Each structure stands twice: as C-alpha cells, then as structure tokens.
Amino acid sequence: MTKTYKEYLEGEGLSPETIRVYTSVINNLQKQMKKTNKKPLDLINTYLKKRTIKGRAYYTRYAIAHYLKHKGKETTIPKLPKPKITDTDKEPGTYIPRNKINKILSILRNYPDKKYYILAIIQAYCGTRPQETIKLKKANIKQNPDKSLLIELIGKGGYKRATALYPPLSNAVWAYVENRGVYPFINQKINDINDEHSMKVTKTIYHRYYTLVQEAAQTINITGFKPHDFRRNFAEDLKNKDYPIHIIQQALGHKSLMTTTIYFRKDISTFSPALKELYK
C-alpha cells in the first residue's frame, strides 16, 4: 500500500508540528493544481518564486522537497537556498525597565476586549511566547489554594513545560479564564487547534494583539516594542536578579542553552564587572 505524504513524513522522523506545517503547504499546492492546466513542476516553480525567504518562510521549500522525494522525483527538486537567519545583534529586541512593562499592561487593561491585557500579563510575568499563549487551553490553567496559577504550555515541536503566575495578577487572569470556553483567547468552538481554520483565527488574534502592544508602548514613547519583547524582558529581569542561566533556560522552555543567551543584551555593561575581577 502506497504511503500518504503524512505517513512518509512520519517515517522521516519529523516532529508533529513540522508534519502539520508541511502537510498544510502541500494541501494548498494541490488545491492550486486543480485550478490550472499548468504542468505540476511548472506550478511548483511558480509557487516557490512567489515566496521569498523571509523569517521562517523557507519551510515552503522544504515541504515541496519532501513532497517530490515522496513521489520519487528527487531529480526534479528545485535548488533550495539556505534559510535566511535573522542577525540577533542587529535586531536585539527592546529591553525596558519592569515599571514600564507595567505601564504597558495598565494601558492594555483599558481596552474593551480584555483578552489582550490577559495575554500580556502571562507573557510579561511567565515569559511565554505569543502564539503558545494564545493557544492555551482552559484545562491547562489551574488555580492553586493560594490563588496562584499553574500554567501548562505546549511550545515549539510539542515541547511541554509548566510555569506559574502569582497574585494579584493571577487573580485577574483567573477571573477572565474561568468563564471562557475550551480555548479562552480564541473565543470559538475549536475541534483541532492545528487545523487550517484555527490557524487563521490564531493569526488574526495575534496581529491585533501585536498592534495593540505596539500602540500601548508608543503611548509611553517606546518604539519597536513587540509582544515577543515581553519574553525578552522576562529573561533579562531574571538574569539581573542573578538567577543561574540554567534556571532561566527552564523558565523559557529552551532545549538549548545557546538559545537562551540570545535573549540577553549584548553590551559591555553585562560583562564589565567580570573583567574588573581579572585585576584583583
């Protein structure tokens, strides 16, 4: 029996998240194939040309490469350019004092739709990623007797971790979450958080959240602040409180310690005290 594309990807040992993304790309491509008289390979080349390598958009090319290999047409695989990696030194993120983080939260609190304020609280005080926060299930947010919250997250590649949120902010989060549906921040009946419709809903919410966070930051004269910067500031604040880097790694949910170091500011003030020690 011939394997499906999904079964082929599973046999290649790819992660469930990668399989979902690659399958979505090919499903979209196959829909386009049904609407045109172009030869499949001509359509593939046209499809690829329309997609520039920006951020992680290179997954489209790898999905197609796997698809052609699955079909036994390895010799027709287009030449895949190397992924463009963002230079973290050029785009280090925006770091601001915790009191300004709280000012941004206060501004978001005044928006009619409270979910954006609640999302920002969890990000700012738990260091979560925007997308994994939006996808949180109500069942994975549990209130403890002391009113703190245990929050269980599923991050990149299905990697699971837990974090905690404490009063008084945990009270605001719980008051919002306890009266919501299965996915508190999506506000719809979702059977599969990873299906095409759910992904579109999630992206729509994220774009609105992104805009509101930037507007709130600009209100206090901070430019370039993005939702992911809540996570960067969380990491920096823990480092400034002298927590060991492996603790910060666990808090952020990084598999690699090298990834954790990317989140820290790269300026002389971070290591100049260590240099002074050499003179003693």
Secondary structure, DSSP 8 states (H G I E B T S, - for coil): ----HHHHHHHTT--HHHHHHHHHHHHHHHHHHHT--S-HHHHHHHHHHTS---TTTTHHHHHHHHHHHHTT-GGG-----------TTT-------HHHHHHHHHHHHTSSSTHHHHHHHHHHHH---HHHHHT--GGGEEE-TTS-EEEEEE-GGG-EEEEEE-TTHHHHHHHHHTTS-SSTTT-S--S-TTSHHHHHHHHHHHHHHHHHHHHHHHHTT--S--HHHHHHHHHHHHHHTT--HHHHHHHHT-S-HHHHHHTS--SGGGTHHHHHHTT-
